[in-house]
């Protein structure tokens, strides 16, 4: 009898620890959280898989909704991607999002009678046609001086870019290129070393910029974006045809 009670007690203690192992953190912007989609989507995934997901806005999570990774759903002209570390739980989440049931769950979210999200990634998105009013000449100059430390801006710094960073021509092929350039200062890794006059807070004393900081104004960003808009998208060639 005593052995039985000890076995039951051990089982009761071990069960929560096991359940906690089937869990991971998911980072997403506050704007996406505020739509209510996570509250609709994640409990249904957890019910199906018993994997618990904790939503956070902090970096360093095992998975994140953002602009890089695997495209998983659309919100108007924005395509949301899932970036993740490798692992059985994050892999299961990606597979579920791309499955028929995951897609139906995404599109079933209609808080006001209309579905703001779509899982159909084959639909050609409407190209944003916001007027670009920045100074092209100034945009090229600033791009070469600041962005050119890592990115190939044009032929003038073709041999000076860092190989792991995409060129301006390549980024010009992205459907959301304009949004990326207009908000680059909040995107990784730029936020750690970029200051925008009157917009970003000064670096914390205990978290100085890891490299020589970039200091720009909103007018500078408009100029950079206008310059990028004048570039021809890189020719990536025809897609590879599967046999």
C-alpha positions, 0 to 999 in steps of 0.5 A: 500500500505504501509503495502504491501511494509513493508511486501515485505521488511521484506521478502527480508531481511528474505530470505537470513537469512533463506537460510544461516540456510541451511548450514554447514562447511565441513572439509577435508584435503588439499590433498583431496581438491586439487583433485578437487572432492569437486568442482565436488561433493558439488555443485551437492548436493547443487543443489539437496537439497539447502543446502550450504556447505563451505569447510575448513581445520580447525577443529571444522566443523559440518562434516569432511572427514577423517579416522573415521565415516561412510565409503563413498567412496574409493580413491585407497587403502584409504577409506574416511569416513564422521564424522559428528554432528547430524542434518538435513543438515549433515544427508542429506549429508550423506544420499545423499553420500550413495544414488545411485545418490550420488554414481554415482556423485562420480564415474562420477568425471574423470578429466583426463578420469579416475575415481580416486574415487569409491563408491563401498565399498564392493570391497576388497582393495589391502593390502599395502605391504610396507616393514617394517624395524623398530626395533621391540624390540625398537618399543615395548619399545616405544609403551609401554612408550608412546602409552601405556598411553592410548592404550593397546599395548599388555599383558604387559599393558593390565590393564592400557589402557584407555577404550575409546581408541582402542587397538593395536590389534584392530587397526591392523584389520584396512585396513589402519593401517600402514598409521595410525601409520606412521602419527599418530602425525597429527591425533586427538588427538595426534597432540595436544601433540606429537612432532616429531624431525625435523618434527613438529613445537614447540607448540605455547606459548599460546597453550601448550600440554594439557598433558605430551608431547610425543617426538619421532623421525621418527626412533621411528615411524618406530619402532612402525609401524614395531612392530604393523606389527608383531602383529596378528590382534585381533579376532573380531569373526564372523559378526552378521547375521541379522534375 
